[in-house]
Amino acid sequence: MTPLTETSARTRLTTNGGNICLQCNALLFAPEWSEEVNESRVKHAWSCDACGYNFETTVFYPATE
């Protein structure tokens, strides 16, 4: 896996192997929980073990026809 620079880590989420803590840049491998909102949206709750920061992300998928 190619390491992310500090700038890119703060401006985008990774999709291969985890997510980056927005507070301390620690690598997060899996969300605490995930919730399917509807067929095209999933919410993830993240918690950083390194600093305790909590945040949510939302993934949008193309609508199925």
C-alpha positions, -999 to 999 in steps of 0.1 A, spaced: 0 0 0 13 34 -9 14 58 21 -8 90 18 7 124 22 -7 146 51 -24 168 25 -42 140 7 -51 122 39 -70 153 51 -88 160 18 -101 125 9 -109 92 23 -92 60 13 -111 31 -1 -84 4 0 -77 -7 35 -94 19 57 -100 55 65 -78 82 80 -86 99 114 -94 136 107 -79 146 140 -46 127 142 -41 110 108 -41 74 123 -52 47 99 -87 33 107 -94 -1 93 -131 -6 99 -160 15 111 -176 10 145 -209 4 128 -226 9 94 -262 16 86 -279 12 52 -300 44 49 -315 34 15 -305 15 -16 -280 41 -26 -266 54 7 -247 38 36 -235 57 67 -204 46 87 -195 57 122 -157 58 129 -139 59 162 -101 64 165 -83 42 190 -53 65 189 -70 98 199 -106 90 206 -120 112 178 -154 101 165 -169 110 131 -194 97 105 -190 93 67 -217 86 41 -211 65 9 -234 72 -20 -239 45 -47 -255 51 -81 -293 44 -80 -302 11 -95 -326 11 -125 
